[in-house]
Amino acid sequence: MVAVGQAGPVVVAGAGDVGGRLAARLAGEGAQVLALRRSPPAQAPDGVRALAVDLVSGQGLAALPRQAAALVFCAAPDQREETAYQALYVDGLSRLMAACEVQRIVFVSSTAVYGEHRGEWVDEDTPAAPVAFNGRVLRQAERLLEGRAGATTLRLSGLYGPGRTSLIRRALTGDPGSRRWGNRIHVEDAAAALAHVLALEAPAPLYLGNDDLPALDTEVLAWLRETAGQLPVAAPAEGPTQGRRVSNARLRASGWQPAFPDYRAGYGPLLGPGV
């Protein structure tokens, strides 16, 4: 249950894969939920009221209540371009906060705000130094919430789960991968982490959302091939490792536990017919 004192709905801005799972979870716990999407589904889960809202243009925001119990911003841009990121994450978040007053805000960001690339561990105390535009824009959006009471940023690593099986396809086509550290979180665990943070009485301003086991790309692809009954492929040439390793220690210490603690637990059920 959402740990806020003010009555009112929880607004889930961007009720797609993760946001939709969150909305259904919160409604199942008895919360009032408003799920915002540009094109809402024909039928929303029980207890969820779907609203057609375009966060970029602002169309539909007038239908929101002036006050709500909480806001979760987990929208995703439809284009991987800097202007699209700016319009959604910075302008859209600003517009939404102006339209609806809330006690609690959870903003979904990304571990792309980190610049480490030689296998270093990163956590909430690691300075953000993004090297690509997506990380820079997300960091700009995060700053809108810094110092604001009741505001929390959840930086998620790579999402996977039903319908997000590109790594499986790579494995089954014989891609050996590279010596790059990968970090991931199952979509169900991401939704559960958001619900968990909302329920905390006094959440920290920042958490990292990741499973328990960062793993090298080569390791994960080899396991997927072996589990699918395929022969091994030639390993890539030895060389320095790249990427970063994301720690979930703070989120775990707050009481959250992933249902899919590593890639084996999460990808195993996805290795069915037709993948």
Phi, psi and omega in degrees: 000146181291128183269072177228148183275338184273133177288157178138173183280162168265125180264120177254105182268109185100063185271062176269233184295297180291313181298323177294320177295320178297314181301315180295321180296313181296319179297323178295336177271000176100004180280151168281132185229131170250119183254119184259128174213154175296320178231092182296152177292160180297328180224123179270158176300157179304133178086359180249128175258118183269134178236140176276108182223131174255108184291336181284313181272338184089357181297128178096348182295335181296341180280350181286149173292151181294330179231144178218164181287321184200160177229129173244120181257105180226037179282161178227140180289155180270356177223143178269069179226149184299320180296323179292320178296315180298316183295325182273303191285321182268302182291318182294317178296317179299316181296319181292318179294329178287332184277336187217121180275132182222157175274330186230131175232133171238120181253126179272114178247203185216152175288001174294351178286350179267147180255356181299140184211017180240029178088009181293152170279141174235147175217193185293340180269355178286126180299136177283128179218070185295145180252342181247164186297325182297317177294322181294318181291319178297321178295323177297318178294320178302323183295338177297337184257349185296129181084357180273128179299135177080009182256135180225139172253132175246109178271111181268148171272198185294129180277142173212169182146196180306128181084355180239073191239029182299325180293323177296316179298320177299315181298315186285347174265005174090013178293120180284344181081193182220169179275064181238133178288132176245148179230140186208160174215133179294146182301325178293321178290327177295315178296319179295324178295320178296315178297321179297313180297320178299329184275350181289138179294318182221078182291154173288160180287347183211135173223153172252131180254112183205161174282190186274351193222085166304142185215150177293144179307315181300320182295315183293315181295320179296319179295319180297317179296315180298315181294328179277000177082021180263156178288151177294160177243166180298134179288151177292162179299145177297150178180179181294148176282152179237181179081193182222167176240126187261126178270134176254019189301318182293316180295319177296319180296338179279352177117354179281141175226131180286138174287336179238084190288345177209177185295331180295315180294324184276319183276336181309308181293344182272349182275055179257182178300142174086003179286000000 
